Amino acid sequence: MTRIIAGAAGSLRLEVPKAGTRPTSDRVREAIFSALESWGLVDGARVLDLYAGSGALGLEAASRGASAVTLVERHAQAAQVAGRNARTVLGAFGRGSGKGGRGSEGSAPEIVVVKQSVQTFLESTPPGGSSLAGDGDPSLWDVALLDPPYDLEETELAGNLAALVPLLSADAVVLVERSSRSPEPSWPAGLRPLRDRRYGETALWWAEPTLPAA
């Protein structure tokens, strides 16, 4: 079972695709969001969840106060599951069950599910930012979460990271979740490692921009 841990949708259960995804454990997800909240990078943040699977990471951010979340998943069944989970989380805001994604206003966050490969999505997004539904104004992501399949080639991951750089805000953070047996990601120009942590079979690699946002 996968569930939202905390926030407006805390304790809500999420669907998990029948195959092809690897849900992040509650322990690791709590570690991720403890770090993000300690850096002040959840409330009001724009969050990009790449290789989203069920959407659990991005939807946890939405529950905890992110203002906008984009879930990118190329597999049709997983993207459908992520969409249903997004509606479940948004329903918690509709019931007034807690703090919303825009601080004291209490409004629901914006959640978009994109059925597309990660590299295609990143390369097709205009440099300098994303444009989600709503006002349509381009802006930059504050948090990027990448939890790719463990068998993803390191060169493909490096390409993802390189394409991500111009889409980040100056104070953004990037998280890569991998097997603890995987090597450190090859960080492109514009990203530098911040820290890494290991939790059993899971390794978390954090990075931050080194250049001003475009």
N, C-alpha and C positions, 0 to 999 in steps of 0.2 A: 504494500500500500504506500502511496505517496500522498502527502498532505501539505498544506500551507502551514508553516510553523507559527508565524506571528503576524500581527497587524489586523487590518480590517477583516480579512478573510481567514484569520487564524483558525486552525483545526479543520478547515474544509478539505475533504478528500478530492484528489485529482485522479482522472483516468490516466492510465499508462498504455502506450501502444503495445500490441501483442508481441511484436518482435522488432528488432533493429535499433533499439535505443537502450541506454544504460542510465537509469535514474540516479541522480546524485543523492547520496544518503542524507538523512536528517542531520547527522553529526557534521558532515562536511558542509552542508548548506548553512547550518548555524554558524560555522567558523567563517564562511564567506561573508555572511551578512553582519557578523560581529565586527569584522575588519572594515567593511564598507561604512557601517554606521559610526565607527570610531573616527573615520576620516570625514564624516559629514557628507557622504556621497550616496545617500538613499533618498531622503525627503526632498521632493521636488525635482529629482534627477530624471534625465532622459536615458533610458537603458536599452541596450541592444543585446539580445540573446541569440547567438549564432549556434547552429546545430541544436535547435531548441528542443527537439523531441516532444515531450509532453508539455513543455513550456514552464516546468516547475521553477527554474531559476528566475526567469523574467517575471513570472507571476508572483513569486515571493517578494520581489522588489516592488511590484505594483501594490501588493497588500500592505507593505511597510511604508508606503508614501511616495513612491516614484510618480512623476507626473505623466510620463509617456513610456511605453514599452513596445518594442518591435521584436517579434519572434520570427526567426528565419529558419525554415525547415523544408527541405526539398522533397521528402517522402510524403506522398499524398495521405496515407493513413495517419501518419504521425501529425501532419499539419491539421487534419480534421480533428484529431484528439486535442491538439493545442487550442484550436478554436473553441471547442466545447468547454475546455478548462477555463479559457479566458472569460467566457460567458458566465461560468460558475463564480469566478472571482468577482466579476463586475456585479453580479447579483448581490454579493455581500454589501457592496456600497449602496445598492438600491434599498436594502433593508435598514440602512443607517446603522450598521453594526460596528462602526468604528471610524477612526480618523481617515480622511480621504487623502488623495494623492497630491493635493495642493495646500498642504499645511492646514491652517485654521479654517480655510474655506470648506473643507470636508467634501469636495467634489470627487467623483470617480476619476481614476486615471484613464488615459487614452491607451488602448491596447490594439495593436495591429499584428495580424498573422500573415506572413509572406511565404508562399509556397515557391521556393526558388533555391538554387544552390547558393551556398555562401559566397563563393567567388563571383558569380554572376551578379548577385545582389550588390556586393560591395563595389564592383566595377561599374555598375549602372547607376549608382547613387552619385549625384553631382558632388565634385570636390567642394569641401567647405560645409557639408552638412546633409542632413536627412530632411525629408518633407513628408510628414504624416498627414493623415486626414485631420480636418479641423481648419485652422486658419491658413494652413498651407505654407507658412513661413519656414524657410530652411533654417535649421539650427544644428548644433553639434551634439554628439552623444557624450555623456558624462561617464558612463560605465559601459564597457563591452565585455560580455561573458562568452567565452568559447569553450564548449565541452564536446570536442569532436570525437568520432569513433576512435578507439585506441589503434585501429589498423590504418588510420589516415596517414598518408605519406608525409614525412617531415617537410618535404619541399612544398606540398600543397598548403600545409599550415603556415609556412613562411610566406607564401603568396597571399594568404588571407590577411596576415598581420600587416604586410606591406600595403595592401589595398585599404586597410582600416585606418592607417595613420592620418590621412587628411580629413577624416570624418570625426575626429575626436576634439573635444574641447581642451583648452590648455591645461586644465586641472584634472583631466580624466584619469581613470585607471582601467587597465585591461587585465582580465583574468583568463588564464588558460588552465583547464583541468585535464590532466593526463594520467596515465598509469605511472606509478612510482618508479617503474623500470624504464620509462621513456627519458630521452635526453632533454636538457633544457631547450626550450624553443629557440630557434634562430631569430633573434630580435632584429628587425630591419632598422635602417636609419630613421630616426624620429621616435623610437621607443627605447627605453632603457629598463633593465630589470630593477624591480623595487624590493621584492622579497620572495621567498618560496617557503612552503610548508608541506609536510607529508602527514597523511592520515591513513595508515595501513597501506592498502594498494593504490591509494589516490595521492597524486601530487598536485599542488596548487602553485602556479607561477604567476606572479603579479608584475606588471610593468606600468610605466607612466610615460607621457610624451616628453621629449627633450627639446622640441621646437615650438614656438608660438603657433597657435591654431591659424590655419590659412584663412 
